Amino acid sequence: MLLGMTVSRHSQQQTRPSQTVDAARIEAALMKIAALVADDPGFTPIFERLEAELDVAVKKERRLSEAQRRARALLTQKAMRPTNSATCSKEAPLPYRSRSSR
């Protein structure tokens, strides 16, 4: 163990990304790392991790997009269902008719 060394403040703080990480950002990073890997194979683990993260991000975006499509279809289907208007018509049973139509 090294004596007299202190841990820097930066390493003690957890940093959070200021932007959301989506497939487009991961793909952009992957392209930058690809250029580094072409010159130095030492960057290969980073490249492979970004490939895996890109795969996960794309699947997540597809899943969310598909869920959103299904939700919109469900809402459209619900809005198009015929309503039961018998309670407002003259064919409705007597207790449901308004007093003005009796």
DSSP file with accessible surface (Angstrom, degrees, kcal/mol):
  #  RESIDUE AA STRUCTURE BP1 BP2  ACC     N-H-->O    O-->H-N    N-H-->O    O-->H-N    TCO  KAPPA ALPHA  PHI   PSI    X-CA   Y-CA   Z-CA
    1    1 A M              0   0  219      0, 0.0     2,-0.5     0, 0.0     0, 0.0   0.000 360.0 360.0 360.0 139.3    0.0    0.0    0.0
    2    2 A L    >   -     0   0  126      2,-0.0     3,-0.6     1,-0.0     2,-0.3  -0.684 360.0-145.5 -87.1 126.7    1.3    3.4   -0.8
    3    3 A L  T 3  S+     0   0  159     -2,-0.5     3,-0.1     1,-0.2    -1,-0.0  -0.659  76.2  24.0 -90.1 148.8    1.6    5.7    2.1
    4    4 A G  T 3  S+     0   0   83     -2,-0.3     2,-0.4     1,-0.3    -1,-0.2   0.445  87.9 124.8  83.3  -2.5    0.9    9.4    1.9
    5    5 A M    <   -     0   0  131     -3,-0.6     2,-0.4     0, 0.0    -1,-0.3  -0.724  44.1-157.5 -91.6 140.3   -1.3    9.2   -1.2
    6    6 A T        -     0   0  129     -2,-0.4     2,-0.4    -3,-0.1    -3,-0.0  -0.879  21.1-112.9-114.7 150.6   -4.7   10.7   -1.0
    7    7 A V        -     0   0   94     -2,-0.4     5,-0.0     1,-0.1     2,-0.0  -0.658  38.3-117.7 -80.4 131.8   -7.7    9.9   -3.1
    8    8 A S     >  -     0   0   66     -2,-0.4     4,-0.8     1,-0.1     3,-0.3  -0.315  15.9-120.9 -69.5 154.6   -8.7   12.7   -5.3
    9    9 A R  H >> S+     0   0  182      1,-0.2     4,-1.2     2,-0.2     3,-0.6   0.861 110.3  62.1 -62.3 -34.6  -12.1   14.3   -4.8
   10   10 A H  H 34 S+     0   0  136      1,-0.2     3,-0.4     2,-0.2    -1,-0.2   0.907 102.2  49.6 -62.2 -38.9  -13.0   13.5   -8.3
   11   11 A S  H 34 S+     0   0   75     -3,-0.3    -1,-0.2     1,-0.2    -2,-0.2   0.717 106.6  57.1 -76.0 -17.1  -12.7    9.8   -7.8
   12   12 A Q  H << S+     0   0  132     -4,-0.8     2,-0.3    -3,-0.6    -1,-0.2   0.760  95.6  75.9 -82.5 -24.9  -14.9   10.0   -4.6
   13   13 A Q  S  < S-     0   0  106     -4,-1.2     2,-0.5    -3,-0.4     0, 0.0  -0.669  78.3-133.0 -90.6 139.8  -17.8   11.5   -6.4
   14   14 A Q        -     0   0  176     -2,-0.3     2,-0.4     2,-0.0    -2,-0.1  -0.793  22.9-146.6 -87.5 131.7  -20.1    9.5   -8.6
   15   15 A T        -     0   0  106     -2,-0.5    -5,-0.0    -5,-0.0     3,-0.0  -0.765   7.6-157.3-100.5 144.3  -20.7   11.2  -11.9
   16   16 A R        -     0   0  217     -2,-0.4     2,-0.0     2,-0.0    -2,-0.0  -0.944  29.7-102.4-116.4 143.0  -24.0   11.0  -13.7
   17   17 A P        -     0   0   96      0, 0.0     4,-0.1     0, 0.0     0, 0.0  -0.359  20.2-147.5 -65.0 140.0  -24.3   11.6  -17.4
   18   18 A S  S    S+     0   0  120      2,-0.1     2,-0.3    -2,-0.0    -3,-0.0   0.693  82.7  48.0 -81.0 -18.7  -25.8   15.0  -18.2
   19   19 A Q  S    S-     0   0  110      1,-0.0     2,-0.1     0, 0.0     0, 0.0  -0.866  95.8-100.0-119.0 155.7  -27.5   13.6  -21.3
   20   20 A T        -     0   0  117     -2,-0.3     2,-0.8     1,-0.1     5,-0.1  -0.454  34.7-124.8 -71.7 146.2  -29.6   10.6  -21.8
   21   21 A V        +     0   0   83     -2,-0.1     2,-0.2    -4,-0.1    -1,-0.1  -0.838  42.8 162.7 -95.3 112.6  -27.8    7.7  -23.3
   22   22 A D     >  -     0   0   58     -2,-0.8     4,-2.2     1,-0.0     5,-0.2  -0.706  54.4 -91.8-121.9 176.6  -29.7    6.5  -26.4
   23   23 A A  H  > S+     0   0    8     -2,-0.2     4,-2.8     1,-0.2     5,-0.2   0.871 122.3  55.9 -58.8 -37.5  -28.8    4.4  -29.4
   24   24 A A  H  > S+     0   0   62      1,-0.2     4,-2.1     2,-0.2    -1,-0.2   0.912 109.0  45.7 -64.6 -42.6  -27.7    7.3  -31.4
   25   25 A R  H  > S+     0   0  104     -3,-0.2     4,-2.2     2,-0.2    -1,-0.2   0.901 113.8  49.1 -66.5 -41.1  -25.2    8.5  -28.8
   26   26 A I  H  X S+     0   0   10     -4,-2.2     4,-2.8     2,-0.2    -2,-0.2   0.923 110.7  50.8 -65.1 -41.1  -23.8    5.0  -28.3
   27   27 A E  H  X S+     0   0  107     -4,-2.8     4,-2.1    -5,-0.2    -2,-0.2   0.907 109.0  51.0 -63.5 -39.3  -23.5    4.6  -32.1
   28   28 A A  H  X S+     0   0   52     -4,-2.1     4,-1.7     2,-0.2    -1,-0.2   0.923 112.4  46.4 -63.4 -42.9  -21.6    7.8  -32.3
   29   29 A A  H  X S+     0   0   37     -4,-2.2     4,-2.6     1,-0.2     5,-0.2   0.900 108.9  56.1 -65.3 -38.5  -19.2    6.7  -29.5
   30   30 A L  H  X S+     0   0   19     -4,-2.8     4,-2.4     1,-0.2    -1,-0.2   0.899 105.5  51.2 -60.8 -40.3  -18.8    3.3  -31.2
   31   31 A M  H  X S+     0   0  125     -4,-2.1     4,-1.5     2,-0.2    -1,-0.2   0.901 110.5  48.7 -65.2 -39.1  -17.7    5.0  -34.4
   32   32 A K  H  X S+     0   0  153     -4,-1.7     4,-1.3     1,-0.2    -2,-0.2   0.923 113.5  46.0 -66.4 -43.0  -15.1    7.0  -32.5
   33   33 A I  H  X S+     0   0   25     -4,-2.6     4,-3.0     1,-0.2     5,-0.2   0.860 105.2  61.9 -69.0 -32.9  -13.8    4.0  -30.7
   34   34 A A  H  X S+     0   0   33     -4,-2.4     4,-2.0    -5,-0.2    -1,-0.2   0.906 102.5  51.3 -58.6 -39.6  -13.7    2.0  -34.0
   35   35 A A  H  X S+     0   0   60     -4,-1.5     4,-0.8     1,-0.2    -1,-0.2   0.889 111.7  47.0 -65.4 -36.7  -11.2    4.5  -35.3
   36   36 A L  H >X S+     0   0   75     -4,-1.3     4,-2.7     1,-0.2     3,-0.7   0.907 109.8  52.4 -70.5 -40.1   -9.0    4.0  -32.2
   37   37 A V  H 3< S+     0   0   36     -4,-3.0    -2,-0.2     1,-0.2    -1,-0.2   0.866 100.7  62.7 -64.0 -34.8   -9.3    0.2  -32.4
   38   38 A A  H 3< S+     0   0   82     -4,-2.0    -1,-0.2    -5,-0.2    -2,-0.2   0.845 116.6  30.2 -59.5 -31.3   -8.1    0.3  -36.0
   39   39 A D  H << S+     0   0  146     -4,-0.8    -2,-0.2    -3,-0.7    -1,-0.2   0.757 133.1  25.6 -96.3 -31.2   -4.8    1.8  -34.8
   40   40 A D    ><  -     0   0   79     -4,-2.7     3,-1.7    -5,-0.1    -1,-0.3  -0.917  57.9-157.8-141.6 111.5   -4.6    0.2  -31.3
   41   41 A P  G >  S+     0   0   96      0, 0.0     3,-1.9     0, 0.0    -4,-0.1   0.616  83.1  86.3 -66.9  -6.6   -6.2   -3.1  -30.4
   42   42 A G  G 3  S+     0   0   54      1,-0.3     4,-0.2    -6,-0.1    -5,-0.1   0.727  82.4  59.4 -64.7 -19.1   -6.0   -2.1  -26.7
   43   43 A F  G <> S+     0   0   65     -3,-1.7     4,-2.2     1,-0.2     3,-0.4   0.436  75.3 102.2 -88.6   1.5   -9.3   -0.3  -27.2
   44   44 A T  H <> S+     0   0   42     -3,-1.9     4,-3.0     1,-0.2     5,-0.3   0.882  74.8  55.0 -56.3 -44.3  -11.1   -3.5  -28.2
   45   45 A P  H  > S+     0   0   85      0, 0.0     4,-2.2     0, 0.0    -1,-0.2   0.907 109.8  47.5 -59.4 -37.1  -12.8   -4.1  -24.8
   46   46 A I  H  > S+     0   0   81     -3,-0.4     4,-2.6    -4,-0.2    -2,-0.2   0.933 111.9  50.7 -66.6 -43.4  -14.4   -0.6  -25.0
   47   47 A F  H  X S+     0   0   47     -4,-2.2     4,-2.2     1,-0.2    -1,-0.2   0.934 111.6  47.3 -59.1 -46.5  -15.5   -1.3  -28.5
   48   48 A E  H  X S+     0   0  114     -4,-3.0     4,-2.1     1,-0.2    -1,-0.2   0.883 111.3  50.8 -65.6 -38.5  -17.1   -4.6  -27.6
   49   49 A R  H  X S+     0   0  171     -4,-2.2     4,-2.7    -5,-0.3    -1,-0.2   0.922 110.0  49.7 -65.5 -42.0  -18.9   -3.1  -24.6
   50   50 A L  H  X S+     0   0   26     -4,-2.6     4,-2.6     2,-0.2    -2,-0.2   0.891 108.5  53.6 -64.5 -36.7  -20.3   -0.3  -26.7
   51   51 A E  H  X S+     0   0   92     -4,-2.2     4,-2.1    -5,-0.2    -1,-0.2   0.935 111.3  45.7 -60.4 -44.9  -21.5   -2.9  -29.3
   52   52 A A  H  X S+     0   0   57     -4,-2.1     4,-2.2     1,-0.2    -2,-0.2   0.912 113.5  48.8 -65.2 -43.0  -23.3   -4.7  -26.5
   53   53 A E  H  X S+     0   0   66     -4,-2.7     4,-2.6     1,-0.2    -1,-0.2   0.870 109.0  53.6 -65.9 -35.9  -24.8   -1.5  -25.1
   54   54 A L  H  X S+     0   0   32     -4,-2.6     4,-2.7     2,-0.2     5,-0.2   0.926 107.6  51.0 -63.8 -42.6  -25.9   -0.4  -28.6
   55   55 A D  H  X S+     0   0   82     -4,-2.1     4,-2.2     1,-0.2    -2,-0.2   0.934 112.3  46.3 -59.7 -45.5  -27.7   -3.8  -29.0
   56   56 A V  H  X S+     0   0   96     -4,-2.2     4,-2.4     1,-0.2    -2,-0.2   0.923 113.0  49.5 -63.7 -44.1  -29.5   -3.3  -25.6
   57   57 A A  H  X S+     0   0   15     -4,-2.6     4,-2.6     2,-0.2   -34,-0.2   0.902 110.6  49.5 -64.6 -40.8  -30.4    0.3  -26.4
   58   58 A V  H  X S+     0   0   39     -4,-2.7     4,-2.5     2,-0.2    -1,-0.2   0.930 111.9  48.5 -64.6 -43.9  -31.8   -0.5  -29.8
   59   59 A K  H  X S+     0   0  119     -4,-2.2     4,-2.5    -5,-0.2    -2,-0.2   0.911 112.2  49.4 -62.4 -40.1  -33.9   -3.4  -28.4
   60   60 A K  H  X S+     0   0  112     -4,-2.4     4,-2.7     2,-0.2     5,-0.2   0.932 110.9  48.9 -65.7 -44.4  -35.2   -1.1  -25.6
   61   61 A E  H  X S+     0   0   88     -4,-2.6     4,-2.4     1,-0.2    -1,-0.2   0.907 112.6  48.4 -63.3 -39.8  -36.1    1.7  -28.1
   62   62 A R  H  X S+     0   0  171     -4,-2.5     4,-2.7     2,-0.2    -1,-0.2   0.917 111.5  50.0 -64.3 -43.8  -38.0   -0.9  -30.3
   63   63 A R  H  X S+     0   0  153     -4,-2.5     4,-2.4     2,-0.2    -2,-0.2   0.931 113.6  45.0 -61.9 -44.9  -39.8   -2.3  -27.3
   64   64 A L  H  X S+     0   0   92     -4,-2.7     4,-2.4     2,-0.2    -1,-0.2   0.908 113.5  50.3 -66.9 -39.3  -40.9    1.2  -26.1
   65   65 A S  H  X S+     0   0   72     -4,-2.4     4,-2.3    -5,-0.2    -2,-0.2   0.914 111.6  48.0 -64.9 -41.8  -41.9    2.2  -29.6
   66   66 A E  H  X S+     0   0   80     -4,-2.7     4,-2.5     2,-0.2    -2,-0.2   0.911 111.1  50.5 -66.1 -40.9  -44.0   -1.0  -30.1
   67   67 A A  H  X S+     0   0   38     -4,-2.4     4,-2.5     1,-0.2    -2,-0.2   0.908 110.3  50.2 -63.1 -40.4  -45.7   -0.4  -26.7
   68   68 A Q  H  X S+     0   0  103     -4,-2.4     4,-2.4     2,-0.2    -2,-0.2   0.914 109.9  50.5 -65.3 -40.3  -46.5    3.1  -27.7
   69   69 A R  H  X S+     0   0  129     -4,-2.3     4,-2.3     1,-0.2    -2,-0.2   0.937 111.8  47.4 -62.7 -44.2  -48.0    1.9  -31.0
   70   70 A R  H  X S+     0   0  134     -4,-2.5     4,-2.5     1,-0.2    -2,-0.2   0.896 110.6  52.3 -64.3 -39.9  -50.1   -0.7  -29.2
   71   71 A A  H  X S+     0   0   49     -4,-2.5     4,-2.4     2,-0.2    -1,-0.2   0.923 110.3  47.7 -63.6 -42.4  -51.3    1.9  -26.6
   72   72 A R  H  X S+     0   0  153     -4,-2.4     4,-2.5     1,-0.2    -1,-0.2   0.903 111.3  51.0 -65.4 -39.8  -52.3    4.3  -29.4
   73   73 A A  H  X S+     0   0   50     -4,-2.3     4,-2.7     2,-0.2    -1,-0.2   0.906 109.8  50.4 -63.4 -41.0  -54.2    1.5  -31.2
   74   74 A L  H  X S+     0   0  104     -4,-2.5     4,-2.6     2,-0.2    -2,-0.2   0.923 111.0  48.1 -63.0 -43.7  -56.0    0.6  -28.0
   75   75 A L  H  X S+     0   0  124     -4,-2.4     4,-2.2     2,-0.2    -2,-0.2   0.906 112.7  48.7 -64.3 -39.9  -57.0    4.2  -27.4
   76   76 A T  H  X S+     0   0   80     -4,-2.5     4,-1.6     2,-0.2    -2,-0.2   0.926 111.6  49.6 -64.9 -43.7  -58.2    4.5  -31.0
   77   77 A Q  H  X S+     0   0  107     -4,-2.7     4,-0.8     1,-0.2    -2,-0.2   0.920 111.3  49.1 -60.9 -43.5  -60.2    1.2  -30.7
   78   78 A K  H >< S+     0   0  133     -4,-2.6     3,-0.6     1,-0.2    -1,-0.2   0.900 110.4  50.8 -64.0 -39.9  -61.8    2.4  -27.5
   79   79 A A  H 3< S+     0   0   86     -4,-2.2    -1,-0.2     1,-0.2    -2,-0.2   0.806 109.8  50.9 -69.8 -26.8  -62.7    5.8  -29.1
   80   80 A M  H 3< S+     0   0  147     -4,-1.6    -1,-0.2    -3,-0.2    -2,-0.2   0.577  81.5 112.8 -90.0  -9.7  -64.4    4.0  -32.0
   81   81 A R  S << S-     0   0  128     -4,-0.8     2,-0.1    -3,-0.6    -3,-0.0  -0.390  77.2-109.4 -62.9 137.7  -66.5    1.6  -30.0
   82   82 A P        -     0   0  128      0, 0.0     2,-0.3     0, 0.0    -1,-0.1  -0.445  32.6-131.3 -68.5 140.0  -70.2    2.4  -30.4
   83   83 A T        -     0   0  123     -2,-0.1     2,-1.1    -3,-0.1    -3,-0.0  -0.630  17.5-113.7 -90.3 150.9  -71.7    3.8  -27.3
   84   84 A N        +     0   0  134     -2,-0.3     3,-0.4     1,-0.1    -1,-0.0  -0.723  38.6 172.7 -84.4 103.6  -74.9    2.5  -25.8
   85   85 A S    >>  +     0   0   75     -2,-1.1     3,-1.6     1,-0.2     4,-0.6   0.242  45.1 108.0 -98.9  14.2  -77.3    5.4  -26.3
   86   86 A A  G >4 S+     0   0   39      1,-0.3     3,-0.7     2,-0.2     6,-0.3   0.823  71.0  63.7 -62.0 -29.3  -80.4    3.5  -25.2
   87   87 A T  G 34 S+     0   0   78     -3,-0.4    -1,-0.3     1,-0.2    -2,-0.1   0.691 108.3  41.6 -70.7 -13.7  -80.5    5.5  -21.9
   88   88 A C  G <4 S+     0   0  115     -3,-1.6    -1,-0.2     9,-0.1    -2,-0.2   0.483 102.8  83.2-107.3  -8.1  -81.0    8.7  -23.9
   89   89 A S  S X< S-     0   0   32     -3,-0.7     3,-1.2    -4,-0.6     7,-0.0  -0.479  86.9-111.4 -96.3 171.7  -83.5    7.4  -26.5
   90   90 A K  T 3  S+     0   0  154      1,-0.3    -1,-0.1    -2,-0.1     7,-0.1   0.685 113.5  66.5 -73.0 -17.4  -87.3    7.0  -26.4
   91   91 A E  T 3  S+     0   0  159      2,-0.0    -1,-0.3    -5,-0.0    -5,-0.1   0.542  78.6 107.7 -81.3  -4.7  -86.7    3.2  -26.5
   92   92 A A  S <  S-     0   0    2     -3,-1.2     5,-0.1    -6,-0.3    -5,-0.1  -0.338  84.7 -91.0 -71.1 151.9  -85.2    3.2  -23.1
   93   93 A P    >>  -     0   0   80      0, 0.0     3,-1.8     0, 0.0     4,-0.8  -0.251  45.5-100.9 -59.9 154.7  -87.1    1.8  -20.2
   94   94 A L  G >4 S+     0   0  102      1,-0.3     3,-1.0     2,-0.2    -2,-0.1   0.833 116.9  58.1 -51.2 -43.5  -89.2    4.3  -18.3
   95   95 A P  G 34 S+     0   0  103      0, 0.0    -1,-0.3     0, 0.0    -3,-0.0   0.783 108.9  48.1 -63.2 -19.2  -87.0    4.9  -15.3
   96   96 A Y  G <4 S+     0   0  149     -3,-1.8    -2,-0.2     2,-0.1     2,-0.1   0.606  89.0  97.9 -96.9 -13.4  -84.2    6.1  -17.6
   97   97 A R  S << S-     0   0   74     -3,-1.0    -9,-0.1    -4,-0.8     2,-0.1  -0.480  81.0-110.1 -73.7 147.4  -86.2    8.4  -19.8
   98   98 A S    >   -     0   0   69     -2,-0.1     3,-1.1     1,-0.1     4,-0.3  -0.394  26.3-114.6 -71.7 157.4  -86.0   12.1  -19.0
   99   99 A R  G >  S+     0   0  203      1,-0.3     3,-1.0     2,-0.2    -1,-0.1   0.815 112.4  62.4 -64.6 -27.8  -89.1   13.6  -17.6
  100  100 A S  G 3  S+     0   0  113      1,-0.2    -1,-0.3     0, 0.0    -3,-0.0   0.781 102.2  50.2 -72.4 -22.5  -89.5   15.9  -20.6
  101  101 A S  G <         0   0   47     -3,-1.1    -1,-0.2     0, 0.0    -2,-0.2   0.406 360.0 360.0 -97.1   4.9  -90.0   12.9  -23.0
  102  102 A R    <         0   0  153     -3,-1.0    -3,-0.0    -4,-0.3   -12,-0.0  -0.390 360.0 360.0 -81.5 360.0  -92.7   11.1  -20.8
